[in-house]
Amino acid sequence: MFSNRIRIFIAFIFLLSLGVLMYLRVYELAAVAVMMIILLIWDYFRQGTLIVASKHFHVKDYDKTAASLNEIVKPQWLSKNRRGYYEFIYGGLCLQRQEFEEAEKHYEIAAQYPLRSVNDHVAALVSVANISIRRGNFEKAEAYLQLAEKHKDKITAKMKEVISRLQQELKKETRH
């Protein structure tokens, strides 16, 4: 939930309070300060700056989104739920920058992790299929559309329409 600067600032405050509490021999509160510092460090590795990046992404501030995502040094250390969402947002960011190969890679990784909803999972699959069609990899597009089809009863009507449109486009492209 915090950016790295805010985490460091809060950890510094707890570190100062730890020093004061140790000096005053209030060991119970000193232990709480140590636990809070550990919690901040754990939160950094397991949650990252994903919530901040998500907020920037939803208001279409892609520079701040990229900056927030780049604060996550080791995305593989994120929790399973967060890793999928990290890759999903990063894929969307790459798509906005028209870095299609990178976007495809991130959406493929996102589809391997649990996301917020089935609709988000299908959106990742459909994004890979869409990029694959654009790049001429029709077999891959068809495979990802088939994976998306498995969830057809659990997704929104808009997503069903997107899948249908991509299937029609794929049929049109493979006929040529």
C-alpha positions in Angstrom: 0.0 0.0 0.0 3.0 2.3 0.6 5.6 3.5 -1.8 9.2 2.6 -0.9 9.9 6.2 0.3 7.0 6.1 2.7 8.0 2.6 3.9 11.6 3.8 4.6 10.3 6.9 6.4 7.9 4.9 8.6 10.7 2.3 9.4 13.0 5.2 10.3 10.4 6.5 12.7 10.0 3.1 14.3 13.8 2.7 14.5 14.1 6.1 16.3 11.3 5.1 18.7 13.0 1.7 19.2 16.2 3.6 20.3 14.3 5.8 22.6 12.3 2.9 24.1 15.4 0.8 24.6 17.1 3.8 26.3 14.0 4.2 28.6 14.0 0.4 29.1 10.4 0.0 27.9 11.1 -3.4 26.3 7.5 -4.3 25.6 7.0 -1.3 23.3 10.4 -1.7 21.9 9.4 -5.2 20.8 6.3 -3.7 19.1 8.6 -1.3 17.2 10.7 -4.2 16.1 7.6 -6.1 15.0 6.4 -3.1 13.0 9.8 -2.8 11.2 9.7 -6.5 10.4 6.1 -6.1 9.1 7.1 -3.2 6.9 9.9 -5.3 5.4 7.7 -8.3 4.9 5.0 -6.1 3.3 7.7 -4.8 0.9 8.7 -8.2 -0.3 5.2 -9.8 -0.4 3.0 -6.9 -1.4 5.3 -4.4 -3.1 4.0 -1.1 -4.4 1.3 -2.8 -6.4 -1.6 -0.9 -4.9 0.0 2.4 -5.7 0.8 1.3 -9.2 -2.8 0.1 -9.7 -4.2 3.4 -8.6 -2.0 5.2 -11.1 -2.8 2.7 -13.9 -6.6 3.2 -13.4 -6.3 6.9 -13.8 -4.1 6.4 -16.9 -0.9 7.9 -15.4 1.4 5.5 -17.0 4.7 7.2 -16.0 3.8 6.9 -12.3 2.6 3.4 -12.9 5.9 2.4 -14.4 7.8 4.1 -11.6 5.8 2.3 -8.9 6.2 -1.1 -10.7 9.9 -0.5 -11.0 10.2 0.0 -7.2 9.5 -3.8 -7.0 13.0 -5.1 -7.4 12.2 -8.9 -7.2 8.7 -9.5 -8.6 9.2 -13.3 -8.1 9.2 -12.6 -4.3 5.7 -11.2 -4.4 2.9 -13.3 -3.0 1.1 -15.5 -5.6 -1.9 -13.3 -5.7 0.2 -10.1 -6.1 2.5 -11.6 -8.7 -0.3 -12.2 -11.2 -1.7 -8.7 -10.7 1.9 -7.3 -11.1 2.2 -9.1 -14.4 -1.3 -8.0 -15.5 -0.6 -4.4 -14.8 2.8 -4.5 -16.4 1.3 -6.2 -19.5 -1.2 -3.3 -19.7 1.5 -0.8 -19.3 3.5 -2.4 -22.1 0.4 -2.5 -24.3 -0.1 1.2 -23.8 3.5 1.8 -24.8 3.0 -0.4 -27.9 5.7 -2.9 -26.7 3.7 -5.8 -27.9 6.3 -8.5 -27.3 6.8 -7.5 -23.7 3.1 -7.2 -23.2 2.5 -10.7 -24.5 5.2 -12.1 -22.2 3.7 -10.3 -19.1 0.1 -11.4 -19.9 1.3 -15.0 -20.4 2.8 -14.9 -16.9 -0.3 -13.2 -15.4 -2.5 -16.0 -16.8 -0.5 -18.5 -14.8 -1.3 -16.9 -11.4 -4.6 -16.3 -9.7 -6.1 -12.8 -10.5 -8.8 -10.8 -8.8 -11.6 -12.5 -10.8 -12.2 -15.0 -13.6 -12.9 -12.0 -15.9 -9.3 -10.7 -15.3 -7.9 -14.1 -15.9 -9.8 -14.3 -19.2 -8.7 -10.7 -20.1 -5.1 -11.9 -19.7 -5.7 -14.9 -22.0 -7.6 -12.7 -24.5 -4.8 -10.1 -24.5 -2.3 -12.8 -25.4 -4.6 -14.1 -28.2 -5.1 -10.6 -29.5 -1.4 -9.8 -29.6 -0.7 -13.2 -31.2 -3.2 -12.5 -34.0 -1.5 -9.1 -34.6 1.9 -10.8 -34.8 0.7 -13.6 -37.1 1.0 -16.4 -34.6 -2.5 -17.9 -35.2 -1.9 -21.3 -33.5 -1.0 -19.6 -30.3 -4.0 -17.2 -30.6 -6.3 -20.2 -31.1 -4.9 -22.0 -28.1 -5.4 -19.0 -25.8 -8.9 -18.4 -27.1 -9.7 -22.0 -26.3 -8.4 -21.5 -22.8 -10.6 -18.4 -22.5 -13.7 -20.3 -23.8 -13.5 -22.7 -20.8 -14.6 -19.8 -18.6 -17.3 -18.5 -20.9 -20.1 -19.1 -18.4 -18.4 -17.1 -15.6 -17.4 -13.9 -17.6 -19.1 -10.7 -18.5 -21.1 -10.1 -21.7 -18.5 -7.6 -22.8 -15.7 -10.1 -22.5 -17.8 -12.7 -24.3 -18.2 -10.2 -27.2 -14.4 -9.6 -27.3 -13.8 -13.4 -27.5 -16.3 -13.7 -30.3 -14.8 -10.8 -32.2 -11.3 -12.3 -31.9 -12.5 -15.7 -33.0 -14.1 -14.1 -36.1 -10.9 -12.3 -36.8 -8.9 -15.4 -36.4 -11.1 -17.3 -38.8 -10.8 -14.5 -41.3 -7.0 -14.4 -41.0 -6.6 -18.2 -41.3 -8.7 -18.3 -44.4 -6.3 -16.1 -46.3 
